[in-house]
Structures are given as C-alpha cells and as structure tokens.
C-alpha cells in the first residue's frame, strides 16, 4: 500500500473519530468505553493474526515493548482525549491534539537524535498562538474558564502521551517487531491498563444498549483503532514519526467540518484564524529541515537484550 493511501486513510478515519467519541460520552464512563473499544480491537487483531497464520508468540522483553505501547498509545492517550471532550468540542479537542506534530519532532530529537531546524520553534510558537486564539472566546467567559482549561490540559496530555507512544512504536519497529501483532498485544495491554484504572476509580462496567453508542463503539474499535492505527504506524515505520506526524495537520480540519455540521460549533473568525495558525504552524514544522544525528535508543533498559 502506498504512503499516500496510508496517509489518506489515517486522515479521513481519525478526522471523523473525534465526532464518534461524542456518542461514547454520557451513560458509560470514558474509561469503561475505552476498555470496550480496545477489547474489541484486540480481539479482531488476534483473530486476524490467527487466520493469516501470524505468530503471536514473543519473548518477554518484546512484551515489555507491547505494554509500553499499550500504556501510552492505547491507554493514557485516550483516557486524556475522552476526558477532554467532556469539556470542549470534538473539533477543538482534535485541534489541540494536532500539537503532536511538533511534539513528535522534539521527541524524535530526544530519543533518536534526529535534528530539526529553527522551523520547529517557529512552528510551535504559531501553534500555541493558534490554540490561544481558538480558546480566547471561551476563556474570556467568566462562567466557564475552569472547564475550558481542564479540557485544554487534558487534550494536550493526550497529545504528549500519544507522541511518546509514537516513539515507542518507531523503536519497536526498528527491532523488527511486526505491526499487526504489536498492535494486537498493545491494544490488549492498553485495555487492561484502562480497566485497572476504571476499577481503581470505582467505576461500574455498564453498557448502553443504543444504536448510537454501539455503532460508534464498533466504528472506533474497527476503523479508528484497527484500520487507522495500522495505516498510520506503517507510515510511521516507513518515513519516521517526525514526517508521519503530517497526518495530524489535516484531521483537525475534518473534525472541524463535522463539528460545524453536527455539533453546532460556530465557525467564527477566531475559529478560522486560530485553525489557520495551528495548521500553518504544523506545516511549517513538518517542512523544516531535519538532519539525522546519532541514533538514540528509547528506554535503554527495556531495549536491552
């Protein structure tokens, strides 16, 4: 499959998942919905691996990579993202999450020694200015500043943990760990971690029997998790996290359009200008020059054979 097609699949699916998450919030706690999502996704990938004859047997040290991947990319990442969407719209959540583009570039430098030029700082500054512009109307309202900041911080936390998950996946692929089986075990561990978190918080494992909840759950599990993560992480392995992050430039636009159509988000000048700043900053970052440097290992203790 070409890189262009992998990119298109990731953008279109992930751009719409932010809207689908809206139907997961309400009667079932976010953590429990995440557990259901990744239990289904892991089961699908395990079944697919069995049908295709792909080995699911790995060494203990490989499972440490899978657990780290599950914790960051399929666990904490979505705990933050679902939580953020309680306080802010799906479009704004997706836009804040797009900061992962420059987080990936910074983390690629820290963990793999990939150097980026001054465009990183310029693009990051533009992104921060765009976020401030987007949230300025809500922050200016004295009745909701706290909830706005909570949503902003949760969304940023989701972007950071996801970026670290990207680094984990790239490092795992460098160790020739296969994507499908890595995702299967990672989603299994991510669901298990989130289940433990839900139990620790005293949450009940309820289930909403409604078309909207079940349909959105299946869409998020199969397309948003199995298909989109498979496409994106394959792209990441081919061209690196600092370039694959370009996916995150475009999916907020898809989310913004859907939020305007279905959630009643008012597309005013602050939203338009803020979005343009975020996207311009992200594009500026991605197009900045990168210089491969000395390779650095991610979490040397885990990687050590």
Beta strands, then each sheet from edge to edge (+ up, - down):
strand 1: 115-116
strand 2: 290-291
sheet 1: 1+ 2-
end
